[in-house]
Amino acid sequence: MKAPVPCFECGTFTMELDLTLDHQHLACERCERIWCARCLGRFEVKISGEWLKRQRAAALN
């Protein structure tokens, strides 16, 4: 079961939290931040266009 989650930085709902997992990392496509859903730590990682394309393709499968 997945639920939309607002980004803690920009506030947009581009992330989904899987309620069946204990530890996961959420990526905001707008501000390009990675959030850890377990510890709520922020890691600033540049998300490449190639990674986003693969992520979208994987979601379709």
N, CA, C, O and CB atoms as a CASP TS submission, in Angstrom:
PFRMAT TS
TARGET T0000
AUTHOR 0000-0000-0000
METHOD Language model
MODEL 1
PARENT N/A
ATOM      1  N   MET     1       0.842  -1.165   0.000  1.00  0.00           N
ATOM      2  CA  MET     1       0.000   0.000   0.000  1.00  0.00           C
ATOM      3  C   MET     1       0.894   1.237   0.000  1.00  0.00           C
ATOM      4  O   MET     1       1.799   1.355   0.826  1.00  0.00           O
ATOM      5  CB  MET     1      -0.961  -0.007   1.213  1.00  0.00           C
ATOM      6  N   LYS     2       0.639   2.150  -0.922  1.00  0.00           N
ATOM      7  CA  LYS     2       1.450   3.355  -1.048  1.00  0.00           C
ATOM      8  C   LYS     2       0.609   4.589  -0.744  1.00  0.00           C
ATOM      9  O   LYS     2      -0.586   4.635  -1.034  1.00  0.00           O
ATOM     10  CB  LYS     2       2.061   3.455  -2.460  1.00  0.00           C
ATOM     11  N   ALA     3       1.257   5.579  -0.155  1.00  0.00           N
ATOM     12  CA  ALA     3       0.591   6.829   0.188  1.00  0.00           C
ATOM     13  C   ALA     3       1.433   7.998  -0.314  1.00  0.00           C
ATOM     14  O   ALA     3       2.658   7.969  -0.195  1.00  0.00           O
ATOM     15  CB  ALA     3       0.356   6.934   1.720  1.00  0.00           C
ATOM     16  N   PRO     4       0.791   9.032  -0.875  1.00  0.00           N
ATOM     17  CA  PRO     4       1.541  10.210  -1.308  1.00  0.00           C
ATOM     18  C   PRO     4       2.111  10.950  -0.101  1.00  0.00           C
ATOM     19  O   PRO     4       1.468  11.056   0.943  1.00  0.00           O
ATOM     20  CB  PRO     4       0.644  11.151  -2.140  1.00  0.00           C
ATOM     21  N   VAL     5       3.322  11.454  -0.265  1.00  0.00           N
ATOM     22  CA  VAL     5       4.017  12.143   0.826  1.00  0.00           C
ATOM     23  C   VAL     5       4.527  13.482   0.302  1.00  0.00           C
ATOM     24  O   VAL     5       5.121  13.533  -0.775  1.00  0.00           O
ATOM     25  CB  VAL     5       5.198  11.274   1.392  1.00  0.00           C
ATOM     26  N   PRO     6       4.303  14.571   1.049  1.00  0.00           N
ATOM     27  CA  PRO     6       4.861  15.853   0.605  1.00  0.00           C
ATOM     28  C   PRO     6       6.358  15.917   0.899  1.00  0.00           C
ATOM     29  O   PRO     6       6.830  15.382   1.902  1.00  0.00           O
ATOM     30  CB  PRO     6       4.133  17.029   1.293  1.00  0.00           C
ATOM     31  N   CYS     7       7.078  16.563   0.030  1.00  0.00           N
ATOM     32  CA  CYS     7       8.507  16.778   0.247  1.00  0.00           C
ATOM     33  C   CYS     7       8.676  17.749   1.413  1.00  0.00           C
ATOM     34  O   CYS     7       7.949  18.737   1.507  1.00  0.00           O
ATOM     35  CB  CYS     7       9.204  17.324  -1.048  1.00  0.00           C
ATOM     36  N   PHE     8       9.627  17.476   2.297  1.00  0.00           N
ATOM     37  CA  PHE     8       9.859  18.347   3.442  1.00  0.00           C
ATOM     38  C   PHE     8      10.531  19.653   3.031  1.00  0.00           C
ATOM     39  O   PHE     8      10.536  20.616   3.798  1.00  0.00           O
ATOM     40  CB  PHE     8      10.709  17.631   4.479  1.00  0.00           C
ATOM     41  N   GLU     9      11.094  19.692   1.835  1.00  0.00           N
ATOM     42  CA  GLU     9      11.796  20.882   1.361  1.00  0.00           C
ATOM     43  C   GLU     9      10.872  21.793   0.547  1.00  0.00           C
ATOM     44  O   GLU     9      10.729  22.973   0.866  1.00  0.00           O
ATOM     45  CB  GLU     9      13.008  20.478   0.519  1.00  0.00           C
ATOM     46  N   CYS    10      10.244  21.248  -0.503  1.00  0.00           N
ATOM     47  CA  CYS    10       9.452  22.091  -1.405  1.00  0.00           C
ATOM     48  C   CYS    10       7.940  21.913  -1.233  1.00  0.00           C
ATOM     49  O   CYS    10       7.171  22.740  -1.722  1.00  0.00           O
ATOM     50  CB  CYS    10       9.828  21.793  -2.835  1.00  0.00           C
ATOM     51  N   GLY    11       7.501  20.856  -0.552  1.00  0.00           N
ATOM     52  CA  GLY    11       6.085  20.674  -0.261  1.00  0.00           C
ATOM     53  C   GLY    11       5.252  20.007  -1.337  1.00  0.00           C
ATOM     54  O   GLY    11       4.054  19.804  -1.141  1.00  0.00           O
ATOM     55  N   THR    12       5.855  19.657  -2.480  1.00  0.00           N
ATOM     56  CA  THR    12       5.077  19.008  -3.538  1.00  0.00           C
ATOM     57  C   THR    12       4.919  17.518  -3.247  1.00  0.00           C
ATOM     58  O   THR    12       5.725  16.921  -2.533  1.00  0.00           O
ATOM     59  CB  THR    12       5.749  19.215  -4.912  1.00  0.00           C
ATOM     60  N   PHE    13       3.873  16.935  -3.810  1.00  0.00           N
ATOM     61  CA  PHE    13       3.579  15.518  -3.593  1.00  0.00           C
ATOM     62  C   PHE    13       4.114  14.680  -4.757  1.00  0.00           C
ATOM     63  O   PHE    13       3.331  14.087  -5.499  1.00  0.00           O
ATOM     64  CB  PHE    13       2.055  15.297  -3.427  1.00  0.00           C
ATOM     65  N   THR    14       5.438  14.623  -4.925  1.00  0.00           N
ATOM     66  CA  THR    14       6.026  13.822  -6.004  1.00  0.00           C
ATOM     67  C   THR    14       6.556  12.494  -5.483  1.00  0.00           C
ATOM     68  O   THR    14       7.104  11.706  -6.254  1.00  0.00           O
ATOM     69  CB  THR    14       7.152  14.596  -6.691  1.00  0.00           C
ATOM     70  N   MET    15       6.402  12.229  -4.175  1.00  0.00           N
ATOM     71  CA  MET    15       6.953  11.012  -3.583  1.00  0.00           C
ATOM     72  C   MET    15       5.823  10.121  -3.080  1.00  0.00           C
ATOM     73  O   MET    15       4.740  10.600  -2.746  1.00  0.00           O
ATOM     74  CB  MET    15       7.926  11.354  -2.431  1.00  0.00           C
ATOM     75  N   GLU    16       6.093   8.815  -3.031  1.00  0.00           N
ATOM     76  CA  GLU    16       5.140   7.856  -2.479  1.00  0.00           C
ATOM     77  C   GLU    16       5.837   7.013  -1.424  1.00  0.00           C
ATOM     78  O   GLU    16       6.935   6.505  -1.648  1.00  0.00           O
ATOM     79  CB  GLU    16       4.539   6.957  -3.593  1.00  0.00           C
ATOM     80  N   LEU    17       5.191   6.869  -0.273  1.00  0.00           N
ATOM     81  CA  LEU    17       5.711   6.066   0.823  1.00  0.00           C
ATOM     82  C   LEU    17       5.016   4.718   0.796  1.00  0.00           C
ATOM     83  O   LEU    17       3.788   4.645   0.842  1.00  0.00           O
ATOM     84  CB  LEU    17       5.507   6.775   2.194  1.00  0.00           C
ATOM     85  N   ASP    18       5.799   3.647   0.722  1.00  0.00           N
ATOM     86  CA  ASP    18       5.251   2.292   0.750  1.00  0.00           C
ATOM     87  C   ASP    18       5.064   1.899   2.209  1.00  0.00           C
ATOM     88  O   ASP    18       6.041   1.722   2.937  1.00  0.00           O
ATOM     89  CB  ASP    18       6.186   1.271  -0.001  1.00  0.00           C
ATOM     90  N   LEU    19       3.821   1.764   2.636  1.00  0.00           N
ATOM     91  CA  LEU    19       3.523   1.503   4.041  1.00  0.00           C
ATOM     92  C   LEU    19       3.877   0.090   4.474  1.00  0.00           C
ATOM     93  O   LEU    19       3.813  -0.220   5.663  1.00  0.00           O
ATOM     94  CB  LEU    19       2.069   1.754   4.306  1.00  0.00           C
ATOM     95  N   THR    20       4.252  -0.778   3.532  1.00  0.00           N
ATOM     96  CA  THR    20       4.627  -2.149   3.880  1.00  0.00           C
ATOM     97  C   THR    20       6.119  -2.286   4.168  1.00  0.00           C
ATOM     98  O   THR    20       6.560  -3.344   4.619  1.00  0.00           O
ATOM     99  CB  THR    20       4.236  -3.093   2.761  1.00  0.00           C
ATOM    100  N   LEU    21       6.905  -1.239   3.917  1.00  0.00           N
ATOM    101  CA  LEU    21       8.352  -1.273   4.134  1.00  0.00           C
ATOM    102  C   LEU    21       8.736  -0.456   5.358  1.00  0.00           C
ATOM    103  O   LEU    21       8.149   0.592   5.624  1.00  0.00           O
ATOM    104  CB  LEU    21       9.094  -0.751   2.899  1.00  0.00           C
ATOM    105  N   ASP    22       9.732  -0.946   6.105  1.00  0.00           N
ATOM    106  CA  ASP    22      10.202  -0.226   7.284  1.00  0.00           C
ATOM    107  C   ASP    22      11.184   0.886   6.930  1.00  0.00           C
ATOM    108  O   ASP    22      11.122   1.974   7.503  1.00  0.00           O
ATOM    109  CB  ASP    22      10.852  -1.190   8.252  1.00  0.00           C
ATOM    110  N   HIS    23      12.077   0.624   5.999  1.00  0.00           N
ATOM    111  CA  HIS    23      13.143   1.570   5.680  1.00  0.00           C
ATOM    112  C   HIS    23      13.183   1.771   4.174  1.00  0.00           C
ATOM    113  O   HIS    23      13.334   0.811   3.419  1.00  0.00           O
ATOM    114  CB  HIS    23      14.519   1.071   6.211  1.00  0.00           C
ATOM    115  N   GLN    24      13.050   3.001   3.742  1.00  0.00           N
ATOM    116  CA  GLN    24      13.100   3.296   2.313  1.00  0.00           C
ATOM    117  C   GLN    24      13.575   4.724   2.102  1.00  0.00           C
ATOM    118  O   GLN    24      13.524   5.557   3.006  1.00  0.00           O
ATOM    119  CB  GLN    24      11.719   3.081   1.656  1.00  0.00           C
ATOM    120  N   HIS    25      14.033   4.982   0.900  1.00  0.00           N
ATOM    121  CA  HIS    25      14.504   6.307   0.540  1.00  0.00           C
ATOM    122  C   HIS    25      13.568   6.872  -0.517  1.00  0.00           C
ATOM    123  O   HIS    25      13.263   6.213  -1.511  1.00  0.00           O
ATOM    124  CB  HIS    25      15.974   6.268   0.031  1.00  0.00           C
ATOM    125  N   LEU    26      13.122   8.090  -0.292  1.00  0.00           N
ATOM    126  CA  LEU    26      12.189   8.753  -1.189  1.00  0.00           C
ATOM    127  C   LEU    26      12.925   9.857  -1.927  1.00  0.00           C
ATOM    128  O   LEU    26      13.702  10.601  -1.329  1.00  0.00           O
ATOM    129  CB  LEU    26      10.969   9.319  -0.415  1.00  0.00           C
ATOM    130  N   ALA    27      12.683   9.965  -3.218  1.00  0.00           N
ATOM    131  CA  ALA    27      13.344  10.974  -4.038  1.00  0.00           C
ATOM    132  C   ALA    27      12.318  11.976  -4.540  1.00  0.00           C
ATOM    133  O   ALA    27      11.336  11.602  -5.183  1.00  0.00           O
ATOM    134  CB  ALA    27      14.090  10.322  -5.222  1.00  0.00           C
ATOM    135  N   CYS    28      12.546  13.247  -4.245  1.00  0.00           N
ATOM    136  CA  CYS    28      11.682  14.303  -4.759  1.00  0.00           C
ATOM    137  C   CYS    28      12.184  14.691  -6.143  1.00  0.00           C
ATOM    138  O   CYS    28      13.338  15.087  -6.304  1.00  0.00           O
ATOM    139  CB  CYS    28      11.655  15.542  -3.798  1.00  0.00           C
ATOM    140  N   GLU    29      11.317  14.576  -7.135  1.00  0.00           N
ATOM    141  CA  GLU    29      11.718  14.882  -8.507  1.00  0.00           C
ATOM    142  C   GLU    29      11.836  16.382  -8.743  1.00  0.00           C
ATOM    143  O   GLU    29      12.542  16.808  -9.657  1.00  0.00           O
ATOM    144  CB  GLU    29      10.725  14.284  -9.489  1.00  0.00           C
ATOM    145  N   ARG    30      11.157  17.187  -7.935  1.00  0.00           N
ATOM    146  CA  ARG    30      11.177  18.628  -8.155  1.00  0.00           C
ATOM    147  C   ARG    30      12.453  19.274  -7.609  1.00  0.00           C
ATOM    148  O   ARG    30      13.164  19.960  -8.343  1.00  0.00           O
ATOM    149  CB  ARG    30       9.956  19.267  -7.511  1.00  0.00           C
ATOM    150  N   CYS    31      12.742  19.058  -6.330  1.00  0.00           N
ATOM    151  CA  CYS    31      13.913  19.727  -5.743  1.00  0.00           C
ATOM    152  C   CYS    31      15.138  18.815  -5.684  1.00  0.00           C
ATOM    153  O   CYS    31      16.197  19.230  -5.212  1.00  0.00           O
ATOM    154  CB  CYS    31      13.580  20.221  -4.341  1.00  0.00           C
ATOM    155  N   GLU    32      14.999  17.570  -6.162  1.00  0.00           N
ATOM    156  CA  GLU    32      16.106  16.620  -6.262  1.00  0.00           C
ATOM    157  C   GLU    32      16.763  16.342  -4.910  1.00  0.00           C
ATOM    158  O   GLU    32      17.985  16.396  -4.778  1.00  0.00           O
ATOM    159  CB  GLU    32      17.144  17.140  -7.236  1.00  0.00           C
ATOM    160  N   ARG    33      15.939  16.048  -3.920  1.00  0.00           N
ATOM    161  CA  ARG    33      16.420  15.678  -2.592  1.00  0.00           C
ATOM    162  C   ARG    33      16.039  14.230  -2.319  1.00  0.00           C
ATOM    163  O   ARG    33      15.016  13.739  -2.796  1.00  0.00           O
ATOM    164  CB  ARG    33      15.838  16.623  -1.496  1.00  0.00           C
ATOM    165  N   ILE    34      16.871  13.568  -1.553  1.00  0.00           N
ATOM    166  CA  ILE    34      16.599  12.199  -1.127  1.00  0.00           C
ATOM    167  C   ILE    34      16.259  12.238   0.359  1.00  0.00           C
ATOM    168  O   ILE    34      16.993  12.816   1.160  1.00  0.00           O
ATOM    169  CB  ILE    34      17.824  11.249  -1.411  1.00  0.00           C
ATOM    170  N   TRP    35      15.147  11.621   0.715  1.00  0.00           N
ATOM    171  CA  TRP    35      14.721  11.572   2.112  1.00  0.00           C
ATOM    172  C   TRP    35      14.716  10.127   2.572  1.00  0.00           C
ATOM    173  O   TRP    35      14.283   9.233   1.844  1.00  0.00           O
ATOM    174  CB  TRP    35      13.319  12.217   2.299  1.00  0.00           C
ATOM    175  N   CYS    36      15.196   9.907   3.775  1.00  0.00           N
ATOM    176  CA  CYS    36      15.157   8.581   4.377  1.00  0.00           C
ATOM    177  C   CYS    36      13.898   8.509   5.232  1.00  0.00           C
ATOM    178  O   CYS    36      13.739   9.291   6.169  1.00  0.00           O
ATOM    179  CB  CYS    36      16.451   8.290   5.227  1.00  0.00           C
ATOM    180  N   ALA    37      13.002   7.575   4.915  1.00  0.00           N
ATOM    181  CA  ALA    37      11.723   7.495   5.613  1.00  0.00           C
ATOM    182  C   ALA    37      11.864   6.923   7.018  1.00  0.00           C
ATOM    183  O   ALA    37      10.928   7.006   7.813  1.00  0.00           O
ATOM    184  CB  ALA    37      10.754   6.654   4.818  1.00  0.00           C
ATOM    185  N   ARG    38      12.996   6.356   7.329  1.00  0.00           N
ATOM    186  CA  ARG    38      13.190   5.787   8.663  1.00  0.00           C
ATOM    187  C   ARG    38      13.753   6.816   9.643  1.00  0.00           C
ATOM    188  O   ARG    38      13.235   6.988  10.746  1.00  0.00           O
ATOM    189  CB  ARG    38      14.120   4.580   8.588  1.00  0.00           C
ATOM    190  N   CYS    39      14.797   7.481   9.231  1.00  0.00           N
ATOM    191  CA  CYS    39      15.441   8.417  10.156  1.00  0.00           C
ATOM    192  C   CYS    39      15.154   9.876   9.819  1.00  0.00           C
ATOM    193  O   CYS    39      15.556  10.774  10.559  1.00  0.00           O
ATOM    194  CB  CYS    39      16.932   8.187  10.159  1.00  0.00           C
ATOM    195  N   LEU    40      14.467  10.116   8.717  1.00  0.00           N
ATOM    196  CA  LEU    40      14.152  11.465   8.253  1.00  0.00           C
ATOM    197  C   LEU    40      15.391  12.336   8.113  1.00  0.00           C
ATOM    198  O   LEU    40      15.367  13.534   8.396  1.00  0.00           O
ATOM    199  CB  LEU    40      13.178  12.121   9.198  1.00  0.00           C
ATOM    200  N   GLY    41      16.465  11.711   7.674  1.00  0.00           N
ATOM    201  CA  GLY    41      17.679  12.447   7.390  1.00  0.00           C
ATOM    202  C   GLY    41      17.658  12.930   5.947  1.00  0.00           C
ATOM    203  O   GLY    41      17.035  12.305   5.088  1.00  0.00           O
ATOM    204  N   ARG    42      18.328  14.025   5.682  1.00  0.00           N
ATOM    205  CA  ARG    42      18.350  14.561   4.328  1.00  0.00           C
ATOM    206  C   ARG    42      19.747  14.421   3.751  1.00  0.00           C
ATOM    207  O   ARG    42      20.742  14.792   4.374  1.00  0.00           O
ATOM    208  CB  ARG    42      17.898  16.037   4.308  1.00  0.00           C
ATOM    209  N   PHE    43      19.792  13.881   2.554  1.00  0.00           N
ATOM    210  CA  PHE    43      21.040  13.753   1.823  1.00  0.00           C
ATOM    211  C   PHE    43      20.867  14.476   0.505  1.00  0.00           C
ATOM    212  O   PHE    43      19.952  14.160  -0.255  1.00  0.00           O
ATOM    213  CB  PHE    43      21.436  12.257   1.608  1.00  0.00           C
ATOM    214  N   GLU    44      21.711  15.421   0.223  1.00  0.00           N
ATOM    215  CA  GLU    44      21.610  16.158  -1.026  1.00  0.00           C
ATOM    216  C   GLU    44      22.414  15.425  -2.091  1.00  0.00           C
ATOM    217  O   GLU    44      23.645  15.441  -2.088  1.00  0.00           O
ATOM    218  CB  GLU    44      22.109  17.620  -0.857  1.00  0.00           C
ATOM    219  N   VAL    45      21.693  14.786  -2.996  1.00  0.00           N
ATOM    220  CA  VAL    45      22.295  14.003  -4.064  1.00  0.00           C
ATOM    221  C   VAL    45      21.705  14.489  -5.379  1.00  0.00           C
ATOM    222  O   VAL    45      20.486  14.608  -5.510  1.00  0.00           O
ATOM    223  CB  VAL    45      22.053  12.467  -3.860  1.00  0.00           C
ATOM    224  N   LYS    46      22.544  14.764  -6.331  1.00  0.00           N
ATOM    225  CA  LYS    46      22.069  15.183  -7.647  1.00  0.00           C
ATOM    226  C   LYS    46      21.462  13.979  -8.357  1.00  0.00           C
ATOM    227  O   LYS    46      22.134  12.966  -8.549  1.00  0.00           O
ATOM    228  CB  LYS    46      23.224  15.803  -8.490  1.00  0.00           C
ATOM    229  N   ILE    47      20.204  14.086  -8.746  1.00  0.00           N
ATOM    230  CA  ILE    47      19.518  13.009  -9.447  1.00  0.00           C
ATOM    231  C   ILE    47      19.654  13.276 -10.942  1.00  0.00           C
ATOM    232  O   ILE    47      19.246  14.327 -11.435  1.00  0.00           O
ATOM    233  CB  ILE    47      18.007  12.905  -9.016  1.00  0.00           C
ATOM    234  N   SER    48      20.223  12.327 -11.646  1.00  0.00           N
ATOM    235  CA  SER    48      20.438  12.509 -13.077  1.00  0.00           C
ATOM    236  C   SER    48      19.155  12.218 -13.853  1.00  0.00           C
ATOM    237  O   SER    48      18.273  11.507 -13.370  1.00  0.00           O
ATOM    238  CB  SER    48      21.578  11.603 -13.571  1.00  0.00           C
ATOM    239  N   GLY    49      19.065  12.761 -15.031  1.00  0.00           N
ATOM    240  CA  GLY    49      17.933  12.496 -15.910  1.00  0.00           C
ATOM    241  C   GLY    49      17.833  11.023 -16.272  1.00  0.00           C
ATOM    242  O   GLY    49      16.735  10.485 -16.415  1.00  0.00           O
ATOM    243  N   GLU    50      18.975  10.376 -16.419  1.00  0.00           N
ATOM    244  CA  GLU    50      19.002   8.940 -16.730  1.00  0.00           C
ATOM    245  C   GLU    50      18.398   8.131 -15.584  1.00  0.00           C
ATOM    246  O   GLU    50      17.645   7.188 -15.824  1.00  0.00           O
ATOM    247  CB  GLU    50      20.449   8.470 -17.007  1.00  0.00           C
ATOM    248  N   TRP    51      18.719   8.490 -14.347  1.00  0.00           N
ATOM    249  CA  TRP    51      18.166   7.779 -13.190  1.00  0.00           C
ATOM    250  C   TRP    51      16.649   7.938 -13.146  1.00  0.00           C
ATOM    251  O   TRP    51      15.931   6.968 -12.900  1.00  0.00           O
ATOM    252  CB  TRP    51      18.798   8.297 -11.877  1.00  0.00           C
ATOM    253  N   LEU    52      16.155   9.153 -13.381  1.00  0.00           N
ATOM    254  CA  LEU    52      14.707   9.383 -13.373  1.00  0.00           C
ATOM    255  C   LEU    52      14.015   8.579 -14.467  1.00  0.00           C
ATOM    256  O   LEU    52      12.923   8.053 -14.257  1.00  0.00           O
ATOM    257  CB  LEU    52      14.402  10.874 -13.548  1.00  0.00           C
ATOM    258  N   LYS    53      14.653   8.484 -15.642  1.00  0.00           N
ATOM    259  CA  LYS    53      14.072   7.715 -16.740  1.00  0.00           C
ATOM    260  C   LYS    53      13.984   6.235 -16.371  1.00  0.00           C
ATOM    261  O   LYS    53      12.972   5.585 -16.636  1.00  0.00           O
ATOM    262  CB  LYS    53      14.901   7.897 -18.025  1.00  0.00           C
ATOM    263  N   ARG    54      15.030   5.712 -15.768  1.00  0.00           N
ATOM    264  CA  ARG    54      15.018   4.305 -15.340  1.00  0.00           C
ATOM    265  C   ARG    54      13.983   4.070 -14.237  1.00  0.00           C
ATOM    266  O   ARG    54      13.305   3.043 -14.230  1.00  0.00           O
ATOM    267  CB  ARG    54      16.418   3.882 -14.846  1.00  0.00           C
ATOM    268  N   GLN    55      13.861   5.011 -13.315  1.00  0.00           N
ATOM    269  CA  GLN    55      12.890   4.899 -12.225  1.00  0.00           C
ATOM    270  C   GLN    55      11.466   4.838 -12.781  1.00  0.00           C
ATOM    271  O   GLN    55      10.655   4.029 -12.331  1.00  0.00           O
ATOM    272  CB  GLN    55      13.033   6.087 -11.247  1.00  0.00           C
ATOM    273  N   ARG    56      11.168   5.690 -13.753  1.00  0.00           N
ATOM    274  CA  ARG    56       9.825   5.693 -14.357  1.00  0.00           C
ATOM    275  C   ARG    56       9.573   4.410 -15.138  1.00  0.00           C
ATOM    276  O   ARG    56       8.471   3.864 -15.091  1.00  0.00           O
ATOM    277  CB  ARG    56       9.652   6.912 -15.283  1.00  0.00           C
ATOM    278  N   ALA    57      10.584   3.923 -15.856  1.00  0.00           N
ATOM    279  CA  ALA    57      10.432   2.679 -16.617  1.00  0.00           C
ATOM    280  C   ALA    57      10.225   1.501 -15.673  1.00  0.00           C
ATOM    281  O   ALA    57       9.431   0.607 -15.968  1.00  0.00           O
ATOM    282  CB  ALA    57      11.664   2.433 -17.515  1.00  0.00           C
ATOM    283  N   ALA    58      10.927   1.488 -14.543  1.00  0.00           N
ATOM    284  CA  ALA    58      10.777   0.401 -13.576  1.00  0.00           C
ATOM    285  C   ALA    58       9.386   0.414 -12.952  1.00  0.00           C
ATOM    286  O   ALA    58       8.833  -0.643 -12.646  1.00  0.00           O
ATOM    287  CB  ALA    58      11.847   0.507 -12.481  1.00  0.00           C
ATOM    288  N   ALA    59       8.822   1.594 -12.764  1.00  0.00           N
ATOM    289  CA  ALA    59       7.485   1.695 -12.172  1.00  0.00           C
ATOM    290  C   ALA    59       6.418   1.153 -13.122  1.00  0.00           C
ATOM    291  O   ALA    59       5.361   0.706 -12.678  1.00  0.00           O
ATOM    292  CB  ALA    59       7.171   3.154 -11.808  1.00  0.00           C
ATOM    293  N   LEU    60       6.692   1.193 -14.422  1.00  0.00           N
ATOM    294  CA  LEU    60       5.727   0.689 -15.408  1.00  0.00           C
ATOM    295  C   LEU    60       5.728  -0.825 -15.490  1.00  0.00           C
ATOM    296  O   LEU    60       4.740  -1.427 -15.910  1.00  0.00           O
ATOM    297  CB  LEU    60       6.024   1.268 -16.774  1.00  0.00           C
ATOM    298  N   ASN    61       6.838  -1.449 -15.089  1.00  0.00           N
ATOM    299  CA  ASN    61       6.951  -2.915 -15.176  1.00  0.00           C
ATOM    300  C   ASN    61       6.282  -3.615 -14.045  1.00  0.00           C
ATOM    301  O   ASN    61       6.295  -4.844 -13.986  1.00  0.00           O
ATOM    302  CB  ASN    61       8.379  -3.330 -15.219  1.00  0.00           C
TER
END
